[in-house]
């Protein structure tokens, strides 16, 4: 590009910008661009906040809401979500009832699921917390090795929750989740 053309293009650009600032030439696309940019920034912030909240709840032992059932009446989770061996707590809500459960990949490489309650301490409503390779009852302090979760039943062991793995997805039937309802009935009828 020749020096004269470059100078002319710069002058034209400066004059159009000056006219826009002084209000001589109305640029109708500018407000639309600003509005779209604001929507993108706000939307991105909301999305990031939701992702951070879900990660924080999952890693801190808080209960993240479980995906709600599809017409097939199942909830699914990508198996890779549990690759780090950290227990993730979830809740299933239906008709003013909340049923809590956790999922983790045990030391032997199996993805396991159990209700966040047991046959003994369920009335306390405290559930379990992970410490290393163990799930620990928050009520009585008993520890359960991760590779025994979903294998040993009764007593203070976390109550097993049926699950299966299909196409790299952990699949839990909603009816199996509903089977744990009695562990979370604190109305005195339990």
C-alpha positions, 0 to 999 in steps of 0.5 A: 500500500502506498504512503498516500493511500495509507495516510488517506485511509488513516484520515478517513478512519479518524474523521469517521471516528470523530464524527461518531464521537461528536454525534455527526454520524450515527452508528446504530450497530455500536449499541447492539455490539455493547449489549451483546458483549454485556450479555456474553460477559454476564452469561459467562460469569453465571456459567462459571459461578455454577461450575465453581459451585458444583465443583466446590460442593462435590469436592467438599462433601456437600450435596450437589443436585443429581440430574433429574430422571429422564423418561427412562427413569435413570440418572447417569454420570460420566465414569471419568468424573470419578477418576480422581478417587474423590467421593462426590455427594449428590441428592435426589429430590422428589415430592418434598423428599431428599435422598442423599447418596455418594459415588466414588471410584475405589482403590481397586478401580471400581466405581461404587455408589451408596446412600449417605446413610446406614442402618444404624446411624441414619437418624442422625442425618449426618452421613459420611465424609471421605478421609483418604481411602475410607468413608467415615461415618460423621455420627459414630466415626467408624471407617469403611474402606472404599473397596468395601462400599457397595459390597458389605451391607448392614450395620454402620456400613454405607447402605449400598445403591445399585448401579451399573456402567454402560458405555462409559456412563455410571447408570443408576435407576431412579427406583433404586434411589427411591429405595433409600427413602427410609434413610432420610425420613426424619419425621419419626415414622422412619 
